[in-house]
Amino acid sequence: MLKKHHLARCISLAMAGTVAAPLALAQTDSASPVLIRVTEGQSSEAARLSAAAVQSEPVQRLSGSPSVSLSRMGGRGLDPVIHGQSEERVEVLIDGMRVEGACPSRMDPPASRLSTSLAPVLEVRTSNRTLRWGPIAGGQVVATTAAPEFEDDHLTSGHLTIGASDNGDGRLVNGSVAAGRKDAFIRLAGGYDEADDYEDGDGNDVRSAYENTEGRVDGAWTSEQGFFVKGMASRQEERDVKFPGRGMDAPKTDTDLYRLEVGAPVANGAWSLMTWQADVDHVMDNFSLRDSPMKMQTNSETRTRGARLVLDQTINYTRDIAIGIDVESNEWDATMYNGMGLTNEASLMWPGVERDRVGVFLEGFHQIRMNARLGAGIRYDRVEMDATRADQTFRPMPGGMMVFSPATLYASAYGVTDIKANDDNVSGFLTGEWRFSPAQSLELTASHSVRSPSVNERYVAQKTMKGSWVGNPELETEKHYKLELSLPGRQGQWSWRPAMWVDQVDDYVYRFETRTPNNTTDTRYRNIDARLLGVEGELGWSNGTWSSSSKLASVRGENRDENQSLPRIPPIQFIQTVGWQYQGHTLEAEWQLARRQDRVDTGSGLDPSTSPGYGVFNLSGTHPLMTNLSLTWALDNVFDKSWAYHVSKDNLADSGVFRVNEPGRTLRAALTARW
């Protein structure tokens, strides 16, 4: 067991002691819980109730949307797939900060950085309707942490949650305490959760144990003139995270986030300046949590620095204009070690990769009339990337004669000699909303988004006895031409939203595998032309006590160069829910269904094989026990089915299981005190 850093644990223990004292003085909370809606905001109270469901990660709440699938590799590190696009094509913004993972194999995707102690409001964006956070290639998950709410003349507020789950013996405690008032506060939050390996529906153990500790302090102050200052610092420590889907585990991952924002009103709008820093240190190996005859360990890190300046103005009450500039600097470094004492540098997986980006944007929205609104925007990004250690040599085998460098791997795989990359990316959008009847409106968005290839796609450099995994520095930028049309409506107790979309992608970055004569597998990247298209439908009904929701999504992805399917495309998915609520009590039944997926691309290395369909039934509820205490529970996978998301990672460790299965029947419960 690695020695733990004590900062996050000290913050969480101090917070827990502080929040326990005022429980007897907690005030009545009469607000009814709000069901999670992926694309709509909700109060901090609803977010806290979601946190009380004892989920290992807040991103699991997105499973209620059929347009989102979750790729599982272990008990933590769930990776969202939006509209059939994943990993580098899905950005995660945490309170406006873009955070990168530090594992080349994505054991720590950005979504795993979401706080469990202050469960954020989650929004999913699929197309450009604003460019202030950059263009959207596949999708964005926007996480917003709500400010504390203070009742009347009380100067403190907070919550404390204690929970557990039976499958995997999960345990959770988290909470927060805030002092101040609406225009000035300071808040301390923290939490601890852990679990052992869970069982799937067939009773097989799945390597999924983990331990997670986090601590956070944030605060804000606003003057009478409107000038404000907001600050945040947090630390997250993950320990002994197991992954059946890879040959290694993650005994240690540390994440430090810092954020500072200032702003003030000006003319008929406001300006704001935000700076942030995100540092992630990650260790993965094949011996700390499992037996291995040949020890390997990879130490990796990523450093992100960013700043964003935005000016918003309103003209004649009908026009909103925003202009801004942002800069971001990223550094990635990952080295694999093997041999006696783990002193041999076996691969420079991320050879000191640096990325500098400068972006400027201008966008505006015009309320043409009461029932019509238009918007448009344009953005330019200058992206420069380089691998500063590309010429450094390494030996895949200790004492071996074969010596490589990342530069020689790039040259042998692609004939590339110039490893620097400079991109000039221009993105834009045009959107319109038209309410053509009291009950019905039309929304149409056309967008052009340019994405620079990621650190893996351009610069990963791994050489082992089983083969090589080499990025392509000469990859072209990925261009997305997307059109989305929806017809949302509401009348009486009914609501609906049919939608369709198409995404034509030029120079799609395609990952593929080739088998060598030595029976090894090499992973490479190239540009292709691709097309993704899909349809979605939502139908809801509610009379205030009873409610029903039906959601359907279908995606089709095509590799147009080779006339075959794109990899990691989810099947047709349908979710039916029936809910009841009365005086704060809620009950919900959910039925998740997915068709089998036989349109796969096994040559990419991302689709292990076709996958069967599934149907999973879940129950959940929330009950106020007294004025300051509530019980939240969930019974997942009621009929103990063995199933897996099609987009989940292949299971390399356990023969006979081609994807990491979801947990079998699981009972989760939590008590939450709020004041």
C-alpha positions as CSV (number, residue, x, y, z in Angstrom):
1,M,0.0,0.0,0.0
2,L,1.4,3.4,-1.0
3,K,1.7,6.1,1.7
4,K,-1.3,8.4,1.5
5,H,-1.2,12.1,1.3
6,H,-3.1,13.4,4.4
7,L,-4.6,16.7,3.0
8,A,-7.8,15.4,1.6
9,R,-8.4,13.1,4.6
10,C,-7.8,15.9,7.1
11,I,-10.2,18.2,5.3
12,S,-12.9,15.5,5.2
13,L,-12.5,14.6,8.8
14,A,-12.5,18.2,10.0
15,M,-15.6,18.8,7.9
16,A,-17.4,15.7,9.3
17,G,-16.8,16.8,12.8
18,T,-18.1,20.3,12.0
19,V,-21.3,19.2,10.3
20,A,-22.2,16.7,12.9
21,A,-22.7,19.3,15.7
22,P,-25.6,21.4,14.2
23,L,-27.8,18.4,13.2
24,A,-30.1,18.9,16.1
25,L,-30.6,22.6,15.0
26,A,-31.3,21.8,11.4
27,Q,-34.4,23.5,9.9
28,T,-37.4,22.2,8.0
29,D,-36.8,21.7,4.3
30,S,-40.2,21.5,2.6
31,A,-38.9,21.5,-1.0
32,S,-39.9,18.4,-2.9
33,P,-37.1,16.4,-4.6
34,V,-36.7,17.0,-8.3
35,L,-36.1,14.1,-10.7
36,I,-32.7,14.3,-12.4
37,R,-32.9,15.8,-15.9
38,V,-29.8,15.6,-17.9
39,T,-30.2,18.8,-19.9
40,E,-32.0,20.9,-17.4
41,G,-30.7,22.7,-14.2
42,Q,-31.9,21.8,-10.8
43,S,-31.4,23.1,-7.3
44,S,-28.5,22.1,-5.1
45,E,-31.0,20.2,-3.0
46,A,-31.8,17.9,-5.9
47,A,-28.1,17.4,-6.5
48,R,-27.5,16.4,-2.9
49,L,-30.3,13.9,-3.1
50,S,-28.6,12.4,-6.1
51,A,-25.3,12.1,-4.2
52,A,-27.1,10.2,-1.5
53,A,-27.8,7.4,-3.8
54,V,-24.3,6.0,-3.0
55,Q,-23.0,6.0,-6.5
56,S,-19.3,5.6,-6.9
57,E,-19.3,8.5,-9.4
58,P,-21.7,11.4,-10.2
59,V,-21.4,10.6,-13.9
60,Q,-23.6,7.5,-13.4
61,R,-26.6,9.9,-13.2
62,L,-26.2,10.3,-17.0
63,S,-27.3,6.7,-17.5
64,G,-30.9,7.9,-17.3
65,S,-30.4,9.5,-20.8
66,P,-30.6,7.1,-23.8
67,S,-28.3,9.3,-25.8
68,V,-25.5,8.7,-23.2
69,S,-23.8,5.3,-22.6
70,L,-21.1,4.7,-20.0
71,S,-18.0,2.8,-20.8
72,R,-16.8,0.7,-17.9
73,M,-13.3,-0.5,-17.3
74,G,-13.5,-1.1,-13.5
75,G,-15.3,0.0,-10.4
76,R,-14.3,3.7,-11.1
77,G,-13.4,5.6,-14.2
78,L,-16.6,5.5,-16.1
79,D,-16.3,7.2,-19.5
80,P,-19.4,8.8,-21.1
81,V,-20.2,8.1,-24.7
82,I,-22.4,10.8,-26.3
83,H,-24.1,10.3,-29.7
84,G,-21.7,7.4,-30.4
85,Q,-18.6,9.5,-29.7
86,S,-16.3,8.9,-26.8
87,E,-12.9,9.6,-25.1
88,E,-11.2,12.6,-26.7
89,R,-14.4,13.7,-28.5
90,V,-16.3,14.2,-25.2
91,E,-15.1,17.1,-23.0
92,V,-15.8,17.4,-19.3
93,L,-16.0,20.9,-17.9
94,I,-15.9,21.2,-14.1
95,D,-17.1,24.7,-13.1
96,G,-15.7,26.0,-16.3
97,M,-12.4,24.2,-16.0
98,R,-11.2,21.7,-18.6
99,V,-9.5,18.8,-16.8
100,E,-7.3,16.2,-18.5
101,G,-6.7,12.6,-17.4
102,A,-3.2,11.3,-16.6
103,C,-3.5,7.7,-17.7
104,P,-2.7,6.7,-21.4
105,S,-5.2,3.8,-21.0
106,R,-7.9,6.2,-19.5
107,M,-8.1,4.6,-16.1
108,D,-8.8,8.1,-14.8
109,P,-11.0,9.8,-17.4
110,P,-12.0,13.5,-16.7
111,A,-15.5,12.4,-15.6
112,S,-13.9,10.6,-12.6
113,R,-12.8,14.1,-11.2
114,L,-16.4,15.1,-10.5
115,S,-17.0,15.7,-6.8
116,T,-19.1,13.1,-4.8
117,S,-19.3,15.3,-1.7
118,L,-20.9,18.3,-3.6
119,A,-22.7,16.4,-6.4
120,P,-22.8,18.9,-9.3
121,V,-25.6,19.7,-11.6
122,L,-24.9,17.9,-14.9
123,E,-25.8,19.2,-18.4
124,V,-25.1,17.4,-21.7
125,R,-24.4,19.4,-24.8
126,T,-24.3,17.9,-28.2
127,S,-23.8,20.8,-30.5
128,N,-22.4,24.4,-30.5
129,R,-24.9,26.8,-29.1
130,T,-22.0,28.7,-27.5
131,L,-18.3,28.7,-28.2
132,R,-17.0,30.3,-25.0
133,W,-15.8,26.9,-23.7
134,G,-14.6,25.7,-27.1
135,P,-16.2,23.9,-30.0
136,I,-18.1,20.6,-29.4
137,A,-16.9,17.6,-31.5
138,G,-18.9,14.8,-30.0
139,G,-20.3,16.2,-26.8
140,Q,-19.7,18.1,-23.6
141,V,-20.6,17.2,-20.0
142,V,-20.9,20.5,-18.1
143,A,-20.7,20.1,-14.3
144,T,-21.8,23.1,-12.2
145,T,-21.4,23.2,-8.4
146,A,-24.3,25.1,-6.8
147,A,-23.6,27.8,-4.2
148,P,-24.8,27.1,-0.7
149,E,-28.3,28.2,0.3
150,F,-28.9,30.0,3.6
151,E,-32.3,29.9,5.2
152,D,-33.6,33.3,6.5
153,D,-31.2,34.7,9.1
154,H,-29.2,31.5,9.5
155,L,-25.5,31.9,8.8
156,T,-24.7,28.2,8.3
157,S,-25.9,25.5,6.0
158,G,-24.7,22.0,5.1
159,H,-25.4,18.4,4.8
160,L,-24.0,15.0,5.9
161,T,-24.6,11.7,4.1
162,I,-23.8,8.2,5.3
163,G,-24.5,5.3,3.0
164,A,-23.7,1.7,2.0
165,S,-24.4,-0.9,-0.7
166,D,-24.5,-4.7,-0.3
167,N,-22.9,-5.8,-3.6
168,G,-19.2,-5.1,-3.1
169,D,-19.7,-3.9,0.5
170,G,-19.6,-0.2,-0.5
171,R,-19.4,2.4,2.2
172,L,-19.7,6.2,1.8
173,V,-19.6,9.3,4.0
174,N,-19.6,12.9,2.7
175,G,-20.8,16.3,3.7
176,S,-20.3,20.0,3.7
177,V,-20.6,23.0,5.9
178,A,-20.9,26.6,4.8
179,A,-20.8,29.8,6.8
180,G,-21.8,33.3,5.6
181,R,-24.6,34.7,3.6
182,K,-25.7,35.0,0.0
183,D,-23.1,37.7,-1.0
184,A,-20.2,36.2,1.0
185,F,-19.6,32.6,2.1
186,I,-16.9,30.0,2.7
187,R,-17.6,26.3,2.4
188,L,-15.7,23.2,3.5
189,A,-16.6,19.8,1.9
190,G,-15.2,16.3,1.8
191,G,-15.9,12.7,1.6
192,Y,-14.7,9.1,1.7
193,D,-16.0,6.1,-0.2
194,E,-14.7,2.6,-0.8
195,A,-15.9,-0.7,-2.1
196,D,-14.7,-4.3,-2.6
197,D,-15.1,-6.3,-5.8
198,Y,-18.7,-6.6,-6.9
199,E,-20.5,-9.6,-8.4
200,D,-22.2,-9.6,-11.8
201,G,-25.5,-11.2,-12.5
202,D,-23.9,-14.6,-12.9
203,G,-22.3,-14.4,-9.5
204,N,-18.8,-13.9,-10.9
205,D,-16.5,-11.5,-9.0
206,V,-15.5,-8.4,-11.1
207,R,-12.3,-6.7,-10.2
208,S,-13.7,-3.4,-9.2
209,A,-12.5,-2.5,-5.7
210,Y,-11.5,1.1,-5.0
211,E,-10.9,3.7,-2.3
212,N,-11.6,7.4,-2.9
213,T,-11.0,10.4,-0.6
214,E,-11.6,14.0,-1.4
215,G,-11.5,17.4,0.2
216,R,-12.5,20.8,-1.0
217,V,-12.7,24.4,0.1
218,D,-14.5,27.2,-1.8
219,G,-15.8,30.7,-1.2
220,A,-17.2,33.8,-2.8
221,W,-17.6,37.5,-2.1
222,T,-19.7,40.1,-3.9
223,S,-19.6,43.8,-3.3
224,E,-22.6,46.1,-3.4
225,Q,-21.5,47.3,-6.8
226,G,-21.5,43.8,-8.1
227,F,-17.8,43.1,-8.2
228,F,-17.2,39.4,-7.2
229,V,-14.4,37.1,-6.3
230,K,-14.8,33.3,-6.3
231,G,-12.1,30.7,-5.4
232,M,-11.8,27.0,-5.0
233,A,-9.2,24.4,-4.1
234,S,-9.7,20.7,-4.0
235,R,-7.7,17.4,-3.7
236,Q,-8.8,13.9,-4.6
237,E,-7.0,10.7,-3.8
238,E,-7.8,7.4,-5.4
239,R,-6.1,4.3,-4.0
240,D,-6.0,0.6,-5.0
241,V,-8.4,0.9,-8.0
242,K,-8.8,-2.4,-9.7
243,F,-9.5,-2.9,-13.4
244,P,-10.4,-6.2,-15.0
245,G,-10.5,-4.6,-18.4
246,R,-6.7,-4.1,-18.5
247,G,-3.6,-6.0,-17.4
248,M,-2.8,-3.3,-14.8
249,D,-4.4,-1.6,-11.8
250,A,-4.1,1.9,-10.4
251,P,-2.7,1.9,-6.9
252,K,-2.5,5.7,-6.8
253,T,-4.1,8.7,-8.5
254,D,-3.9,12.2,-7.0
255,T,-5.7,15.2,-8.4
256,D,-5.3,18.9,-7.3
257,L,-7.7,21.5,-8.7
258,Y,-7.5,25.3,-8.2
259,R,-9.8,27.9,-9.5
260,L,-10.0,31.7,-9.2
261,E,-12.6,34.0,-10.9
262,V,-13.3,37.7,-10.7
263,G,-15.8,39.8,-12.5
264,A,-18.1,42.9,-12.4
265,P,-20.9,44.6,-14.1
266,V,-20.0,46.9,-17.0
267,A,-22.3,49.0,-19.2
268,N,-25.3,46.7,-20.0
269,G,-23.5,43.5,-19.1
270,A,-20.6,42.1,-17.3
271,W,-17.0,40.9,-17.6
272,S,-15.3,37.9,-16.0
273,L,-11.8,36.5,-15.8
274,M,-11.2,32.9,-14.7
275,T,-7.9,31.1,-14.1
276,W,-7.5,27.5,-13.2
277,Q,-4.9,24.8,-12.6
278,A,-5.3,21.0,-12.7
279,D,-2.6,18.6,-11.7
280,V,-3.0,14.9,-11.9
281,D,-0.4,12.2,-10.9
282,H,-1.2,8.6,-11.7
283,V,0.6,5.3,-11.1
284,M,-0.5,2.0,-12.7
285,D,1.2,-1.4,-12.3
286,N,0.6,-5.1,-12.6
287,F,1.9,-6.2,-9.2
288,S,0.5,-4.1,-6.3
289,L,-3.0,-5.7,-6.4
290,R,-2.3,-8.9,-8.4
291,D,0.4,-11.5,-8.9
292,S,2.7,-11.0,-11.9
293,P,5.9,-12.8,-12.9
294,M,7.2,-9.7,-14.8
295,K,6.6,-6.5,-13.0
296,M,5.7,-3.3,-14.9
297,Q,4.8,0.1,-13.7
298,T,3.9,3.3,-15.5
299,N,4.2,6.7,-13.8
300,S,2.3,9.4,-15.6
301,E,1.2,13.0,-15.0
302,T,-0.6,15.8,-16.6
303,R,-0.5,19.6,-15.9
304,T,-3.2,22.0,-17.1
305,R,-3.1,25.8,-16.8
306,G,-5.8,28.0,-18.3
307,A,-7.3,31.5,-18.2
308,R,-10.5,32.8,-19.8
309,L,-11.7,36.4,-20.2
310,V,-15.3,37.0,-21.4
311,L,-17.3,40.2,-21.9
312,D,-21.1,39.9,-22.2
313,Q,-23.4,42.8,-23.3
314,T,-27.1,43.3,-24.0
315,I,-28.2,45.8,-26.6
316,N,-31.7,47.2,-26.7
317,Y,-33.0,44.3,-24.5
318,T,-33.2,42.0,-27.6
319,R,-29.5,41.3,-28.5
320,D,-27.0,39.5,-26.4
321,I,-23.3,39.6,-27.5
322,A,-20.3,37.9,-26.0
323,I,-16.7,38.2,-26.9
324,G,-13.8,36.4,-25.3
325,I,-10.3,35.0,-25.3
326,D,-8.8,32.0,-23.6
327,V,-5.4,30.4,-23.3
328,E,-4.5,26.9,-22.1
329,S,-1.3,25.0,-21.6
330,N,-1.0,21.2,-21.2
331,E,1.9,19.0,-20.3
332,W,1.8,15.2,-20.4
333,D,4.5,12.8,-19.4
334,A,4.3,9.0,-18.9
335,T,7.1,6.5,-18.6
336,M,6.8,2.7,-18.3
337,Y,9.4,0.8,-16.2
338,N,10.3,-2.8,-15.9
339,G,13.2,-5.0,-14.8
340,M,14.9,-5.5,-11.4
341,G,13.9,-2.7,-9.2
342,L,11.8,-1.2,-11.9
343,T,14.7,0.9,-13.1
344,N,14.6,0.2,-16.8
345,E,12.7,2.7,-18.9
346,A,10.7,0.3,-21.1
347,S,8.6,2.9,-23.0
348,L,8.1,6.7,-23.1
349,M,4.4,6.4,-23.5
350,W,3.9,10.2,-23.4
351,P,7.4,11.7,-24.3
352,G,7.1,15.1,-22.6
353,V,4.2,16.2,-24.8
354,E,3.3,19.9,-24.6
355,R,0.2,21.6,-26.1
356,D,-0.4,25.4,-26.1
357,R,-3.7,26.8,-27.3
358,V,-5.0,30.3,-27.8
359,G,-8.6,30.9,-28.7
360,V,-10.8,33.9,-29.4
361,F,-14.6,33.8,-30.0
362,L,-17.5,36.2,-30.9
363,E,-21.1,35.2,-30.7
364,G,-24.5,36.9,-30.6
365,F,-28.2,36.1,-30.1
366,H,-31.1,38.2,-31.4
367,Q,-34.7,38.0,-30.2
368,I,-36.4,38.8,-33.5
369,R,-39.9,38.7,-32.1
370,M,-41.6,37.1,-29.1
371,N,-41.6,33.7,-30.7
372,A,-38.4,33.7,-32.6
373,R,-34.7,33.9,-31.7
374,L,-31.5,33.5,-33.8
375,G,-27.9,33.0,-32.7
376,A,-24.5,32.7,-34.4
377,G,-20.9,32.5,-33.4
378,I,-17.4,32.0,-34.7
379,R,-14.2,30.9,-32.9
380,Y,-10.6,30.6,-33.9
381,D,-8.1,28.4,-32.0
382,R,-4.3,28.2,-32.6
383,V,-3.0,24.9,-31.3
384,E,0.7,24.0,-31.1
385,M,1.9,20.5,-30.0
386,D,5.3,18.9,-29.6
387,A,6.9,15.9,-27.9
388,T,10.0,17.3,-26.1
389,R,11.4,13.8,-25.3
390,A,10.8,12.2,-28.6
391,D,14.6,11.7,-29.3
392,Q,15.2,10.0,-25.9
393,T,15.9,6.3,-26.2
394,F,14.5,3.4,-24.2
395,R,14.9,-0.4,-24.0
396,P,11.6,-2.5,-24.0
397,M,13.6,-5.4,-22.4
398,P,16.1,-4.8,-19.6
399,G,19.6,-5.4,-20.9
400,G,18.2,-6.0,-24.4
401,M,20.0,-5.1,-27.6
402,M,16.9,-3.3,-29.1
403,V,16.8,0.4,-28.4
404,F,14.0,2.7,-29.6
405,S,12.9,6.2,-29.3
406,P,9.5,7.7,-29.8
407,A,10.9,9.5,-32.9
408,T,12.0,6.2,-34.4
409,L,8.6,4.6,-33.7
410,Y,6.8,7.5,-35.5
411,A,9.2,7.2,-38.4
412,S,8.9,3.4,-38.8
413,A,5.1,3.5,-38.4
414,Y,4.3,6.5,-40.6
415,G,7.5,7.8,-42.2
416,V,7.2,10.9,-40.0
417,T,10.3,13.0,-39.3
418,D,8.7,16.3,-38.2
419,I,6.8,15.7,-34.9
420,K,5.7,19.2,-34.2
421,A,2.1,20.0,-35.1
422,N,0.5,23.4,-35.6
423,D,-3.3,23.7,-36.1
424,D,-5.4,26.7,-37.1
425,N,-8.9,25.7,-36.2
426,V,-12.0,27.8,-37.2
427,S,-15.4,26.7,-35.7
428,G,-18.8,28.3,-35.8
429,F,-22.5,27.8,-35.4
430,L,-25.9,29.1,-36.5
431,T,-29.0,28.3,-34.4
432,G,-32.6,29.3,-34.3
433,E,-35.7,28.8,-32.1
434,W,-39.2,29.3,-33.4
435,R,-42.4,28.8,-31.3
436,F,-45.0,28.4,-34.0
437,S,-47.9,27.5,-31.6
438,P,-48.5,27.8,-27.9
439,A,-47.7,24.1,-27.5
440,Q,-45.0,23.5,-30.1
441,S,-41.6,25.0,-31.1
442,L,-38.8,24.2,-33.5
443,E,-35.1,24.3,-32.7
444,L,-32.5,24.0,-35.5
445,T,-28.7,24.2,-35.1
446,A,-26.0,23.9,-37.7
447,S,-22.4,23.8,-36.5
448,H,-18.9,23.4,-37.7
449,S,-16.4,22.1,-35.1
450,V,-12.7,21.5,-35.5
451,R,-10.8,19.2,-33.1
452,S,-7.1,18.8,-32.8
453,P,-6.0,15.2,-32.3
454,S,-5.3,14.2,-28.7
455,V,-2.1,13.4,-26.9
456,N,-2.6,9.6,-27.5
457,E,-3.7,10.0,-31.1
458,R,-0.6,12.0,-32.0
459,Y,2.2,11.0,-29.6
460,V,1.6,7.8,-27.6
461,A,4.7,5.6,-28.0
462,Q,4.7,2.2,-26.4
463,K,6.8,-0.8,-27.5
464,T,6.4,-4.3,-25.8
465,M,6.8,-7.9,-26.7
466,K,3.0,-8.0,-27.5
467,G,3.3,-5.2,-30.0
468,S,3.4,-1.5,-30.3
469,W,0.9,1.4,-29.8
470,V,2.1,4.5,-31.7
471,G,0.5,7.8,-32.3
472,N,0.7,9.7,-35.6
473,P,2.1,13.3,-35.4
474,E,0.9,14.0,-39.0
475,L,-2.8,13.5,-38.3
476,E,-5.0,16.2,-39.7
477,T,-7.5,18.0,-37.5
478,E,-11.0,16.5,-37.3
479,K,-13.8,18.5,-38.9
480,H,-17.4,18.0,-37.7
481,Y,-20.3,19.4,-39.8
482,K,-23.4,18.8,-37.7
483,L,-27.1,19.5,-38.1
484,E,-29.6,19.0,-35.3
485,L,-33.4,19.4,-35.5
486,S,-35.8,19.0,-32.6
487,L,-39.5,19.8,-32.0
488,P,-40.0,20.2,-28.3
489,G,-43.5,20.8,-27.1
490,R,-45.8,20.8,-24.0
491,Q,-49.5,20.8,-23.6
492,G,-51.4,20.1,-20.4
493,Q,-49.9,17.2,-18.6
494,W,-47.9,16.0,-21.6
495,S,-44.5,17.0,-23.0
496,W,-42.5,15.6,-25.9
497,R,-39.3,16.1,-27.9
498,P,-38.6,14.3,-31.1
499,A,-35.1,15.0,-32.6
500,M,-32.8,14.0,-35.4
501,W,-29.2,14.8,-36.1
502,V,-26.4,14.1,-38.6
503,D,-22.7,14.6,-38.2
504,Q,-20.5,14.5,-41.3
505,V,-16.8,14.2,-40.2
506,D,-13.9,14.9,-42.4
507,D,-10.5,13.5,-41.3
508,Y,-12.1,11.5,-38.5
509,V,-9.2,10.1,-36.4
510,Y,-9.5,6.3,-36.8
511,R,-7.7,3.9,-34.5
512,F,-7.0,0.5,-35.9
513,E,-5.0,-2.7,-35.2
514,T,-2.8,-4.8,-37.4
515,R,-1.5,-8.3,-36.8
516,T,2.2,-8.8,-37.5
517,P,3.9,-12.0,-38.8
518,N,5.3,-12.4,-35.3
519,N,1.8,-12.7,-34.0
520,T,1.9,-9.4,-32.2
521,T,-0.6,-6.5,-32.4
522,D,0.2,-3.0,-33.5
523,T,-2.2,-0.1,-32.8
524,R,-2.1,2.8,-35.3
525,Y,-4.1,6.0,-36.2
526,R,-5.1,7.5,-39.6
527,N,-7.6,9.9,-40.9
528,I,-10.8,8.7,-42.6
529,D,-14.1,10.2,-43.6
530,A,-17.0,9.2,-41.4
531,R,-20.7,9.9,-40.8
532,L,-22.8,9.6,-37.7
533,L,-26.6,10.1,-37.7
534,G,-29.2,9.4,-35.1
535,V,-32.8,10.0,-33.9
536,E,-34.1,10.5,-30.4
537,G,-37.5,10.7,-28.9
538,E,-38.9,11.7,-25.4
539,L,-42.5,11.6,-24.2
540,G,-43.4,12.6,-20.7
541,W,-46.6,12.8,-18.6
542,S,-47.3,14.1,-15.1
543,N,-50.3,15.1,-13.0
544,G,-48.2,16.2,-10.0
545,T,-48.4,12.9,-8.2
546,W,-47.8,10.3,-10.9
547,S,-45.4,10.7,-13.8
548,S,-44.2,8.7,-16.7
549,S,-41.2,9.1,-19.1
550,S,-40.3,7.3,-22.3
551,K,-36.9,7.9,-24.0
552,L,-35.5,6.4,-27.2
553,A,-32.2,6.9,-29.0
554,S,-30.6,5.3,-32.0
555,V,-27.2,6.0,-33.5
556,R,-25.5,4.8,-36.7
557,G,-21.9,5.3,-37.4
558,E,-20.2,4.7,-40.8
559,N,-16.6,4.5,-41.9
560,R,-17.2,5.9,-45.4
561,D,-13.7,5.1,-46.6
562,E,-14.2,1.4,-46.1
563,N,-18.0,1.2,-46.1
564,Q,-18.2,-0.4,-42.7
565,S,-19.3,0.5,-39.2
566,L,-17.5,2.8,-36.9
567,P,-16.3,1.3,-33.5
568,R,-17.9,1.8,-30.2
569,I,-21.4,2.8,-31.4
570,P,-24.1,2.0,-28.9
571,P,-27.2,0.1,-30.0
572,I,-30.8,1.3,-30.0
573,Q,-31.6,2.2,-26.3
574,F,-35.0,2.7,-24.6
575,I,-35.7,3.9,-21.1
576,Q,-39.1,3.8,-19.5
577,T,-39.7,5.3,-16.0
578,V,-42.8,5.5,-13.9
579,G,-42.7,7.7,-10.8
580,W,-44.8,8.7,-7.8
581,Q,-44.3,11.5,-5.4
582,Y,-46.3,12.8,-2.4
583,Q,-45.3,15.1,0.4
584,G,-41.6,14.6,-0.2
585,H,-41.8,10.9,-0.7
586,T,-40.8,9.6,-4.2
587,L,-40.8,6.2,-5.8
588,E,-39.5,5.4,-9.3
589,A,-39.4,2.3,-11.4
590,E,-37.0,2.3,-14.4
591,W,-36.7,-0.2,-17.2
592,Q,-33.6,0.1,-19.4
593,L,-33.5,-1.8,-22.6
594,A,-31.0,-2.1,-25.4
595,R,-31.1,-4.0,-28.7
596,R,-28.2,-6.3,-29.6
597,Q,-25.4,-4.6,-31.5
598,D,-24.1,-6.5,-34.4
599,R,-22.7,-3.5,-36.4
600,V,-19.1,-3.5,-35.0
601,D,-15.6,-2.9,-36.1
602,T,-13.3,-5.5,-34.4
603,G,-10.3,-4.3,-36.4
604,S,-10.2,-1.1,-34.4
605,G,-9.4,-2.8,-31.1
606,L,-12.3,-0.9,-29.5
607,D,-15.1,-3.4,-30.3
608,P,-14.3,-6.8,-28.7
609,S,-17.2,-8.4,-30.6
610,T,-20.9,-8.1,-31.1
611,S,-23.0,-7.7,-28.0
612,P,-26.4,-9.1,-26.9
613,G,-29.3,-7.0,-26.0
614,Y,-30.5,-6.6,-22.4
615,G,-33.3,-5.4,-20.2
616,V,-32.6,-4.2,-16.7
617,F,-35.2,-3.2,-14.1
618,N,-34.4,-0.7,-11.3
619,L,-36.3,0.7,-8.3
620,S,-35.5,3.8,-6.2
621,G,-37.0,6.1,-3.7
622,T,-36.6,9.0,-1.3
623,H,-38.4,9.4,2.0
624,P,-38.3,12.3,4.6
625,L,-37.9,10.8,8.0
626,M,-38.0,14.0,10.0
627,T,-37.6,17.7,9.3
628,N,-33.9,17.5,8.7
629,L,-33.3,13.8,7.7
630,S,-34.1,11.8,4.6
631,L,-33.6,8.3,3.4
632,T,-32.6,7.6,-0.2
633,W,-32.5,4.0,-1.5
634,A,-32.1,2.2,-4.8
635,L,-32.4,-1.5,-5.9
636,D,-30.5,-1.8,-9.1
637,N,-30.8,-4.8,-11.5
638,V,-33.8,-6.2,-9.6
639,F,-33.8,-9.5,-11.5
640,D,-30.0,-10.0,-11.2
641,K,-29.3,-10.0,-14.9
642,S,-25.8,-10.4,-16.3
643,W,-25.2,-7.5,-18.7
644,A,-22.8,-4.9,-20.0
645,Y,-22.9,-1.7,-22.0
646,H,-21.8,-2.4,-25.6
647,V,-19.3,0.4,-25.3
648,S,-17.6,-0.9,-22.2
649,K,-13.9,-2.0,-22.4
650,D,-12.9,-5.5,-23.2
651,N,-12.0,-7.7,-20.3
652,L,-8.4,-9.0,-20.9
653,A,-8.0,-10.6,-17.5
654,D,-10.9,-13.0,-17.2
655,S,-11.3,-15.4,-20.1
656,G,-14.8,-16.0,-21.4
657,V,-16.0,-12.5,-20.5
658,F,-15.6,-10.1,-23.4
659,R,-16.8,-7.0,-21.7
660,V,-16.7,-5.7,-18.2
661,N,-20.1,-6.6,-16.8
662,E,-22.2,-4.3,-14.7
663,P,-23.1,-5.2,-11.1
664,G,-25.7,-7.8,-10.4
665,R,-28.6,-7.1,-8.0
666,T,-27.4,-4.2,-5.7
667,L,-29.2,-2.6,-2.8
668,R,-28.0,0.9,-2.0
669,A,-29.2,3.2,0.8
670,A,-28.1,6.5,2.4
671,L,-29.2,8.8,5.2
672,T,-28.8,12.5,4.5
673,A,-29.1,15.3,7.0
674,R,-29.5,18.9,5.7
675,W,-29.9,22.2,7.3
